[in-house]
Amino acid sequence: MGSIWELDFYSRPILDANQKKVWEVLVCESPTDVRTKTDSLFRYAQYCPSTQVNSVWLRTALQEAIKKAGKAPIKIRFFRRQMNNMITKACQDIGIPALPSRKALILNQWIQQRMEEVYPQEPGYQGGTNLSVRLERPLPQRLPDALEGKQWAFVSLEAGDFADMPEWEIGFGEAFPLELAQLPPETRIPGILIFSPRALPIAGWMSGLELAYLRFDTSQGDRLILETGATESWILANIRTPQLLKEAQGFEAAKQQANGVHFIGVQSDPQAQSFAGFWLLQEVNL
C-alpha cells in the first residue's frame, strides 16, 4: 500500500507588502500504523501569493512535493470543504484522488504548531485566529439495512495494548501512533465492537467512508453517530435501554479522558479471533 497525504491550502494570518493575505499549502503524510514514527513522515510547506491562488499553482506545488517525496501518494485527504473545487481539480490534474476527510491528525497538529511558532515570526503577521468557515452539517443518515450489525457492544482496551495491533488479523483498518495523543500506556481507550455474519461487507463499506470519529448524541433521542468524510454522519445505533445509556455515557466520558481517542471493530461474532475491520480514531476539532 502506498502513502496517504493530508493537505491544507488556505490563507494564513500574514499580510504581504500589498496588505493581502498570504496563502500556504501544507502537505504531510498520514500515519496509518501504531508503529509509525511521526518524525519520519513526509512534510512539505510553501507560501502562495494571494494573486496566484488557483488550481494551477496548487497542482505545481503538489508536483514539487511529489518530486521531493520521491513517490506520489495513493490519495490526498483535505478537510476544508470550501476549498473542494480547487483542491479536487489540482489533484485530478495529476491523477490522484482527493477525498474530503476529517482524518487529518498530523496536519491539525502541524497547523497549530505553525500558528504558535512559525507565523508570528513572519513579517506582516496579524494576530488572532485563522479559523475555517464552519459549514452546516446534514442530518445523520440511517445505515443501509444490509450494513446494520446484528449485535454490538461497548468495550475498552488499555493504550499499551495497541502496541500489539500489527500482529492482529485485520481485514480493513487504519491506525496511528498513540504518541500523537500523548497518552500513558495505562489509559483506557473506549470503543465499540460490531458483530455480524456480514462482517466483511460491513467493514469494506466502512473502509470507503473516511471514518472520522464516533460520538454519543442526545439531540434527537440517545444514539451513536458515526462521523465520516468532511460533514457526513450515520446513525450507528439507537440507545434504547437504561443499561446501554449508562454505557454510552461512560464511552463518551472515557473518550474525553483519552484525548478523543477511541476505536471501532467489526467481527463475525463475539468469539471471533480476527477483525473484519478495526479503526483507531480520534475526535479533533478542525
BELFEN-V543186 format. One record per residue. N is the residue number from 1. PHI is phi in whole degrees, 0 to 359 (none if undefined). Layout:
n: {N & N}
phi: {PHI & PHI}
This chain:
n: {1 & 2 & 3 & 4 & 5 & 6 & 7 & 8 & 9 & 10 & 11 & 12 & 13 & 14 & 15 & 16 & 17 & 18 & 19 & 20 & 21 & 22 & 23 & 24 & 25 & 26 & 27 & 28 & 29 & 30 & 31 & 32 & 33 & 34 & 35 & 36 & 37 & 38 & 39 & 40 & 41 & 42 & 43 & 44 & 45 & 46 & 47 & 48 & 49 & 50 & 51 & 52 & 53 & 54 & 55 & 56 & 57 & 58 & 59 & 60 & 61 & 62 & 63 & 64 & 65 & 66 & 67 & 68 & 69 & 70 & 71 & 72 & 73 & 74 & 75 & 76 & 77 & 78 & 79 & 80 & 81 & 82 & 83 & 84 & 85 & 86 & 87 & 88 & 89 & 90 & 91 & 92 & 93 & 94 & 95 & 96 & 97 & 98 & 99 & 100 & 101 & 102 & 103 & 104 & 105 & 106 & 107 & 108 & 109 & 110 & 111 & 112 & 113 & 114 & 115 & 116 & 117 & 118 & 119 & 120 & 121 & 122 & 123 & 124 & 125 & 126 & 127 & 128 & 129 & 130 & 131 & 132 & 133 & 134 & 135 & 136 & 137 & 138 & 139 & 140 & 141 & 142 & 143 & 144 & 145 & 146 & 147 & 148 & 149 & 150 & 151 & 152 & 153 & 154 & 155 & 156 & 157 & 158 & 159 & 160 & 161 & 162 & 163 & 164 & 165 & 166 & 167 & 168 & 169 & 170 & 171 & 172 & 173 & 174 & 175 & 176 & 177 & 178 & 179 & 180 & 181 & 182 & 183 & 184 & 185 & 186 & 187 & 188 & 189 & 190 & 191 & 192 & 193 & 194 & 195 & 196 & 197 & 198 & 199 & 200 & 201 & 202 & 203 & 204 & 205 & 206 & 207 & 208 & 209 & 210 & 211 & 212 & 213 & 214 & 215 & 216 & 217 & 218 & 219 & 220 & 221 & 222 & 223 & 224 & 225 & 226 & 227 & 228 & 229 & 230 & 231 & 232 & 233 & 234 & 235 & 236 & 237 & 238 & 239 & 240 & 241 & 242 & 243 & 244 & 245 & 246 & 247 & 248 & 249 & 250 & 251 & 252 & 253 & 254 & 255 & 256 & 257 & 258 & 259 & 260 & 261 & 262 & 263 & 264 & 265 & 266 & 267 & 268 & 269 & 270 & 271 & 272 & 273 & 274 & 275 & 276 & 277 & 278 & 279 & 280 & 281 & 282 & 283 & 284 & 285 & 286}
phi: {none & 280 & 278 & 242 & 251 & 249 & 229 & 228 & 224 & 198 & 287 & 242 & 282 & 226 & 256 & 275 & 297 & 263 & 62 & 253 & 298 & 278 & 259 & 208 & 257 & 239 & 231 & 215 & 280 & 284 & 284 & 235 & 218 & 294 & 272 & 301 & 271 & 297 & 285 & 265 & 284 & 294 & 221 & 211 & 224 & 207 & 286 & 229 & 297 & 299 & 282 & 240 & 284 & 200 & 290 & 293 & 298 & 297 & 301 & 297 & 296 & 294 & 297 & 294 & 296 & 297 & 299 & 290 & 287 & 90 & 199 & 282 & 283 & 276 & 199 & 234 & 263 & 214 & 254 & 274 & 296 & 291 & 259 & 308 & 297 & 293 & 292 & 299 & 297 & 299 & 289 & 300 & 295 & 250 & 75 & 239 & 295 & 248 & 237 & 299 & 201 & 265 & 273 & 221 & 293 & 294 & 299 & 300 & 294 & 293 & 299 & 299 & 296 & 291 & 300 & 273 & 246 & 260 & 299 & 298 & 273 & 275 & 300 & 85 & 296 & 242 & 297 & 113 & 276 & 225 & 285 & 288 & 289 & 285 & 259 & 295 & 264 & 293 & 295 & 302 & 267 & 282 & 296 & 303 & 308 & 292 & 253 & 284 & 287 & 286 & 216 & 206 & 209 & 281 & 217 & 206 & 227 & 276 & 306 & 297 & 294 & 285 & 299 & 270 & 305 & 300 & 271 & 290 & 274 & 230 & 285 & 243 & 170 & 197 & 214 & 206 & 291 & 290 & 299 & 301 & 265 & 53 & 252 & 296 & 301 & 274 & 298 & 281 & 256 & 279 & 194 & 230 & 246 & 253 & 246 & 197 & 299 & 261 & 303 & 293 & 299 & 296 & 296 & 296 & 297 & 296 & 293 & 268 & 261 & 55 & 303 & 255 & 192 & 250 & 218 & 270 & 242 & 238 & 289 & 221 & 88 & 268 & 203 & 263 & 247 & 262 & 271 & 222 & 56 & 267 & 218 & 281 & 205 & 223 & 278 & 280 & 198 & 263 & 266 & 244 & 234 & 302 & 294 & 293 & 299 & 298 & 292 & 295 & 295 & 293 & 301 & 295 & 294 & 294 & 298 & 296 & 294 & 262 & 55 & 86 & 281 & 198 & 211 & 230 & 237 & 235 & 225 & 289 & 196 & 297 & 269 & 298 & 263 & 236 & 244 & 290 & 206 & 207 & 231 & 268 & 233 & 216 & 276 & 230 & 270 & 255}
